[in-house]
């Protein structure tokens, strides 16, 4: 079985960017499974359906891929456990159902994956977790650490404290969360498994003439020809519109998307074999290009560092990472994960990048060799002050900025 190297798993930015032209080229995959798939349109979790999905995930992993599962179903599991009808749908009730059902959902996943010798880890997130810098980094590090250990993270919205999804906002049924997780971990592919064959030109339930769209380019995602109704059974909280919106967010982050029928046996396996399945949404750019465009133009720098002539040449001429040894001065107040500017001794802006250390830490380690970071700080976030994949040279992206 082909296995990714531990060094590439430890720091995905060390892997050369290879955006998939086809889903079969993907290495890191997010699989989002909606409630209507997990319940087969019924009132309870269907273990046979879940078992089939687990078998497919296990097969994908045997091909050397990493998989993160974004799973709905906690509220459905809680509703079945308490034997409450669907007429009870107020916010407080749904939060209570999520609290009851989450452990039962995870128990089912755990037992099914365990039969394949795979360990899973529960990861509950809220959208605010991915909106704040420190919690964003913590979530990213946790998920990447789990993948490095060969564990399948199972992500769900923390419905007990998060109300956005439950209140049926424009995002629904974990669709947005799956797109955000894809961007968070630099995924190659997001697979949204739903109860339709993909994205249609119209709602196929209401319009018999609706046709399945096999491929959508990023610029087409706002087209009026993309249509779809709400979830068929009404048990899921999303609809095709939420999936198109999630696809747009993922595409902007350089993540390819496939929307496909999760009820069909072997959907994941066929997809990873390169077969045409569902609707494929092409990424707007590679992950590296998307990140660098944001760093270069959309993100306002919080501070800057001054580098010596050697570091300036390494950055501009050789495309190197910025190491602490080349830094001579620190300006402004910034924290780990912020975007900062890189200037030469004359004050000319050379680049912008996402910094691995805060301003106080950089002041301590500037001018020092990377192997001294751990000794000086007592901890170590990496040898680079700014990794080359998180650094955009001024003007390097030209009109793409």
C-alpha positions as CSV (number, residue, x, y, z in Angstrom):
1,X,0.0,0.0,0.0
2,X,1.4,3.4,-1.0
3,X,1.8,5.6,2.0
4,X,2.6,9.4,2.0
5,X,5.8,10.3,3.7
6,X,5.7,11.4,7.3
7,X,7.5,14.6,6.4
8,X,4.8,15.6,3.9
9,X,2.1,14.7,6.5
10,X,3.8,16.7,9.2
11,X,3.9,19.9,7.1
12,X,1.7,19.8,4.0
13,X,3.3,23.0,2.7
14,X,6.5,20.9,2.0
15,X,4.6,19.0,-0.6
16,X,4.9,20.5,-4.1
17,X,1.5,21.9,-5.1
18,X,-0.2,19.5,-7.5
19,X,-3.8,20.6,-7.9
20,X,-5.8,17.7,-9.2
21,X,-7.0,17.9,-12.8
22,X,-9.2,14.9,-12.1
23,X,-10.5,13.7,-8.7
24,X,-8.4,10.5,-9.0
25,X,-5.3,12.6,-8.6
26,X,-6.4,13.8,-5.1
27,X,-4.4,13.0,-2.0
28,X,-6.2,14.7,0.8
29,X,-10.0,14.4,0.6
30,X,-12.9,15.8,2.6
31,X,-16.0,13.6,2.4
32,X,-19.2,15.4,3.5
33,X,-22.2,13.1,4.2
34,X,-25.7,14.6,4.7
35,X,-28.4,13.5,7.0
36,X,-30.6,12.2,4.1
37,X,-27.8,9.9,3.0
38,X,-27.1,8.5,6.5
39,X,-30.8,7.9,7.2
40,X,-31.7,6.7,3.6
41,X,-34.5,9.3,3.8
42,X,-35.9,7.6,6.9
43,X,-36.2,8.4,10.6
44,X,-33.0,6.8,11.9
45,X,-29.3,6.2,11.1
46,X,-29.0,3.3,8.7
47,X,-26.0,1.3,9.7
48,X,-25.9,-0.7,6.5
49,X,-25.6,2.6,4.5
50,X,-23.0,3.9,6.9
51,X,-21.1,0.6,6.7
52,X,-21.0,0.8,2.9
53,X,-19.6,4.3,3.1
54,X,-17.0,3.2,5.6
55,X,-15.9,0.4,3.3
56,X,-15.4,2.9,0.5
57,X,-13.4,5.3,2.8
58,X,-11.2,2.3,3.8
59,X,-10.6,1.5,0.2
60,X,-9.7,5.1,-0.6
61,X,-7.2,5.1,2.3
62,X,-5.6,1.9,0.9
63,X,-4.7,3.9,-2.2
64,X,-2.6,6.2,0.0
65,X,-5.1,9.0,0.4
66,X,-6.0,10.9,3.6
67,X,-9.6,11.3,4.4
68,X,-11.6,13.6,6.7
69,X,-15.2,12.9,7.2
70,X,-17.7,15.7,7.8
71,X,-20.8,14.0,9.1
72,X,-24.3,15.2,9.8
73,X,-26.8,13.0,11.5
74,X,-26.5,13.9,15.3
75,X,-30.0,15.5,15.4
76,X,-31.6,12.5,13.5
77,X,-29.9,10.1,15.9
78,X,-31.1,12.0,18.9
79,X,-34.7,12.3,17.5
80,X,-34.8,8.5,17.1
81,X,-33.4,7.8,20.5
82,X,-36.0,10.0,22.2
83,X,-38.8,8.9,19.8
84,X,-39.7,12.6,19.1
85,X,-41.6,13.4,16.0
86,X,-40.4,15.9,13.4
87,X,-43.0,18.4,14.6
88,X,-40.7,19.4,17.4
89,X,-38.2,21.5,15.5
90,X,-37.6,24.6,17.7
91,X,-34.1,25.6,18.4
92,X,-33.9,24.4,22.0
93,X,-35.3,21.0,21.0
94,X,-32.8,20.6,18.2
95,X,-29.9,21.5,20.4
96,X,-31.0,18.9,22.9
97,X,-31.4,16.3,20.2
98,X,-27.9,17.1,19.0
99,X,-26.5,16.6,22.5
100,X,-28.3,13.2,22.8
101,X,-27.5,12.1,19.3
102,X,-23.8,13.1,18.8
103,X,-22.4,10.3,21.0
104,X,-24.6,7.8,19.3
105,X,-23.5,9.0,15.9
106,X,-19.9,8.7,16.9
107,X,-20.4,5.3,18.4
108,X,-21.8,4.1,15.1
109,X,-18.9,5.5,13.1
110,X,-16.3,4.2,15.6
111,X,-17.6,0.6,15.5
112,X,-17.9,0.6,11.7
113,X,-14.4,2.0,11.2
114,X,-12.9,-0.3,13.9
115,X,-14.0,-3.3,11.9
116,X,-11.5,-2.1,9.2
117,X,-8.8,-1.4,11.7
118,X,-9.2,2.3,11.5
119,X,-9.2,4.7,14.4
120,X,-11.5,7.7,14.3
121,X,-11.5,11.0,16.2
122,X,-14.4,13.2,17.0
123,X,-13.9,16.9,16.1
124,X,-16.7,19.3,16.9
125,X,-16.3,22.8,15.4
126,X,-18.3,26.0,15.2
127,X,-17.9,28.5,12.4
128,X,-16.5,31.0,15.0
129,X,-13.7,28.5,15.6
130,X,-12.6,29.0,12.0
131,X,-13.0,32.7,12.2
132,X,-10.5,33.4,14.9
133,X,-6.8,33.2,14.2
134,X,-5.7,31.1,17.2
135,X,-8.5,28.7,17.2
136,X,-8.1,28.3,13.4
137,X,-4.5,27.4,13.8
138,X,-5.3,25.0,16.7
139,X,-8.0,23.3,14.6
140,X,-5.6,23.0,11.6
141,X,-2.8,21.6,13.7
142,X,-5.1,19.0,15.4
143,X,-6.6,17.8,12.1
144,X,-3.2,17.5,10.4
145,X,-1.8,15.8,13.5
146,X,-4.6,13.2,13.4
147,X,-4.0,12.6,9.7
148,X,-0.3,12.1,10.3
149,X,-1.1,9.3,12.8
150,X,-3.4,7.6,10.3
151,X,-6.6,8.6,12.1
152,X,-9.8,9.6,10.3
153,X,-11.2,12.8,11.8
154,X,-15.0,12.9,11.9
155,X,-16.0,16.6,11.9
156,X,-19.5,17.9,12.8
157,X,-20.9,21.3,13.7
158,X,-21.1,21.7,17.4
159,X,-24.9,22.1,17.3
160,X,-25.2,22.3,21.1
161,X,-23.6,25.7,21.1
162,X,-23.7,26.8,17.4
163,X,-27.0,28.0,16.2
164,X,-26.3,29.1,12.6
165,X,-26.9,25.7,11.0
166,X,-29.9,24.9,13.2
167,X,-31.6,28.1,12.4
168,X,-31.6,27.2,8.7
169,X,-29.4,30.1,7.5
170,X,-28.3,30.2,3.9
171,X,-25.6,27.6,4.8
172,X,-27.0,24.3,5.9
173,X,-26.4,20.7,6.8
174,X,-22.6,21.1,7.2
175,X,-22.1,22.1,3.6
176,X,-20.3,25.3,4.5
177,X,-18.4,23.6,7.3
178,X,-17.0,21.0,4.8
179,X,-15.8,23.8,2.5
180,X,-14.1,25.6,5.3
181,X,-12.4,22.4,6.5
182,X,-11.2,21.8,3.0
183,X,-9.5,25.2,3.0
184,X,-8.3,24.7,6.5
185,X,-6.2,21.6,5.8
186,X,-5.3,22.4,2.1
187,X,-7.4,19.6,0.8
188,X,-7.2,18.5,-2.8
189,X,-10.9,17.4,-3.1
190,X,-14.2,17.9,-1.4
191,X,-16.8,15.3,-2.1
192,X,-20.3,16.3,-1.1
193,X,-22.5,13.1,-0.9
194,X,-26.2,14.0,-1.1
195,X,-29.5,12.5,-2.2
196,X,-29.4,13.6,-5.8
197,X,-27.0,12.6,-8.6
198,X,-25.4,16.1,-8.7
199,X,-26.2,19.6,-9.7
200,X,-29.0,20.0,-12.3
201,X,-30.1,22.7,-14.6
202,X,-33.3,22.8,-12.6
203,X,-34.9,21.1,-9.7
204,X,-35.3,17.5,-11.1
205,X,-38.3,16.8,-8.8
206,X,-40.3,19.7,-10.1
207,X,-38.9,19.8,-13.7
208,X,-38.7,16.4,-15.6
209,X,-36.6,18.2,-18.2
210,X,-33.8,19.0,-15.8
211,X,-30.4,17.7,-16.9
212,X,-27.4,16.8,-14.8
213,X,-24.4,19.1,-15.2
214,X,-21.2,17.1,-15.4
215,X,-18.6,19.9,-15.0
216,X,-18.8,23.5,-13.7
217,X,-16.1,26.1,-14.0
218,X,-15.7,28.5,-11.1
219,X,-17.1,31.4,-13.0
220,X,-20.3,29.5,-13.7
221,X,-21.2,28.9,-10.1
222,X,-23.3,32.1,-10.0
223,X,-25.1,31.2,-13.1
224,X,-28.9,31.1,-13.1
225,X,-28.9,27.8,-14.8
226,X,-27.7,26.1,-11.7
227,X,-30.7,25.1,-9.7
228,X,-32.0,22.7,-7.1
229,X,-34.6,22.4,-4.5
230,X,-34.4,21.7,-0.8
231,X,-33.6,18.4,0.7
232,X,-36.0,15.8,-0.5
233,X,-37.0,14.3,2.9
234,X,-36.8,17.6,4.8
235,X,-34.6,15.9,7.4
236,X,-31.5,17.5,6.2
237,X,-31.1,21.3,6.7
238,X,-29.6,22.1,3.3
239,X,-30.5,22.0,-0.3
240,X,-28.7,22.2,-3.6
241,X,-28.2,26.0,-3.3
242,X,-26.2,25.4,-0.1
243,X,-24.0,22.9,-1.9
244,X,-23.4,25.3,-4.8
245,X,-22.4,28.0,-2.3
246,X,-20.1,25.6,-0.5
247,X,-18.6,24.6,-3.9
248,X,-17.9,28.2,-4.7
249,X,-16.1,28.8,-1.4
250,X,-14.0,25.6,-1.8
251,X,-13.2,26.4,-5.4
252,X,-11.9,29.9,-4.4
253,X,-9.6,28.1,-1.9
254,X,-8.2,25.9,-4.7
255,X,-10.1,22.8,-3.7
256,X,-11.9,20.7,-6.4
257,X,-15.4,19.7,-5.6
258,X,-17.6,16.8,-6.6
259,X,-21.3,16.7,-5.7
260,X,-22.6,13.2,-6.1
261,X,-25.3,10.7,-5.0
262,X,-24.2,9.1,-1.7
263,X,-27.0,6.5,-1.9
264,X,-25.4,4.8,-4.9
265,X,-23.1,1.9,-4.0
266,X,-19.5,2.5,-4.8
267,X,-19.8,6.3,-5.5
268,X,-16.5,7.1,-3.8
269,X,-14.7,4.1,-5.2
270,X,-15.7,5.0,-8.8
271,X,-14.8,8.6,-8.3
272,X,-11.3,7.8,-7.1
273,X,-10.9,5.4,-10.0
274,X,-11.3,8.3,-12.3
275,X,-14.9,7.5,-13.5
276,X,-17.3,10.3,-14.2
277,X,-19.5,10.6,-11.1
278,X,-21.9,13.5,-10.2
279,X,-21.0,17.1,-10.9
280,X,-17.3,18.2,-10.9
281,X,-16.5,21.8,-9.9
282,X,-13.1,22.8,-11.0
283,X,-10.9,24.8,-8.6
284,X,-10.5,28.4,-9.4
285,X,-6.7,28.0,-9.0
286,X,-4.2,25.8,-7.2
287,X,-4.2,25.9,-3.4
288,X,-0.8,27.6,-3.6
289,X,-2.1,30.3,-6.0
290,X,-5.2,30.9,-4.0
291,X,-3.3,31.3,-0.8
292,X,-0.7,33.6,-2.4
293,X,-3.3,35.8,-4.0
294,X,-4.9,36.3,-0.5
295,X,-1.5,37.0,1.1
296,X,-0.4,39.3,-1.7
297,X,-3.5,41.4,-2.0
298,X,-6.4,40.6,0.2
299,X,-4.7,40.5,3.6
300,X,-3.5,43.7,5.3
301,X,-0.1,43.2,6.9
302,X,0.0,43.6,10.7
303,X,3.7,44.4,10.9
304,X,6.9,43.8,9.0
305,X,10.4,42.5,9.3
306,X,13.6,44.0,7.8
307,X,16.0,41.5,6.2
308,X,19.6,41.6,5.2
309,X,20.9,41.6,1.6
310,X,21.5,37.8,1.6
311,X,17.9,37.0,2.7
312,X,16.5,39.5,0.2
313,X,18.4,37.7,-2.6
314,X,17.3,34.3,-1.4
315,X,13.7,35.4,-1.4
316,X,13.6,37.3,-4.7
317,X,16.1,35.3,-6.8
318,X,15.8,31.7,-5.5
319,X,12.2,31.6,-4.1
320,X,13.5,30.5,-0.7
321,X,11.7,30.6,2.6
322,X,12.5,33.4,5.1
323,X,14.6,32.1,7.9
324,X,15.2,34.0,11.2
325,X,18.9,34.3,10.5
326,X,18.2,36.8,7.7
327,X,16.1,39.1,9.9
328,X,17.7,42.3,11.3
329,X,14.8,44.2,12.7
330,X,11.1,43.7,13.7
331,X,8.5,46.5,13.3
332,X,4.9,46.5,14.5
333,X,2.9,44.1,16.7
334,X,1.8,40.8,15.1
335,X,1.0,37.3,16.2
336,X,1.6,33.8,14.8
337,X,-0.6,33.3,11.7
338,X,-0.8,37.0,10.8
339,X,0.3,38.4,7.4
340,X,3.3,40.6,7.7
341,X,5.5,42.5,5.2
342,X,9.1,41.7,4.4
343,X,11.3,44.8,3.5
344,X,15.0,45.2,2.7
345,X,17.3,47.6,4.5
346,X,16.2,50.5,2.4
347,X,12.5,49.9,3.4
348,X,11.4,48.6,0.0
349,X,8.6,46.0,0.3
350,X,9.8,42.7,-1.1
351,X,7.0,40.3,-0.1
352,X,4.1,39.6,2.2
353,X,3.7,36.3,4.1
354,X,2.0,34.4,6.9
355,X,4.4,34.4,9.8
356,X,5.0,31.3,12.0
357,X,6.0,33.3,15.1
358,X,4.7,36.4,16.9
359,X,6.6,39.7,17.0
360,X,8.1,39.0,20.5
361,X,9.3,35.6,19.4
362,X,10.8,37.0,16.2
363,X,12.6,39.7,18.2
364,X,14.2,36.8,20.3
365,X,15.2,34.6,17.4
366,X,16.1,37.2,14.7
367,X,19.6,36.8,13.4
368,X,19.8,33.2,14.8
369,X,20.1,29.9,13.0
370,X,16.9,27.8,12.8
371,X,18.3,25.0,15.0
372,X,18.5,27.5,17.9
373,X,14.8,28.3,17.9
374,X,13.8,25.6,20.3
375,X,16.6,26.4,22.7
376,X,15.8,30.2,22.6
377,X,12.0,29.9,22.9
378,X,11.5,26.6,24.6
379,X,9.2,25.4,21.7
380,X,9.4,25.1,18.0
381,X,6.8,25.9,15.3
382,X,9.1,25.2,12.4
383,X,12.5,26.2,11.0
384,X,11.1,29.0,8.8
385,X,9.9,32.4,9.9
386,X,7.7,32.4,6.7
387,X,7.5,29.3,4.5
388,X,7.9,29.9,0.8
389,X,4.5,28.5,0.1
390,X,3.0,31.1,2.5
391,X,5.0,34.0,1.0
392,X,4.1,36.1,-2.0
393,X,6.7,38.3,-3.7
394,X,5.5,41.8,-4.5
395,X,4.3,41.8,-8.2
396,X,5.0,38.1,-8.5
397,X,1.4,37.4,-9.2
398,X,0.9,40.2,-11.7
399,X,-2.6,40.7,-12.8
400,X,-3.8,37.7,-10.8
401,X,-3.5,39.6,-7.5
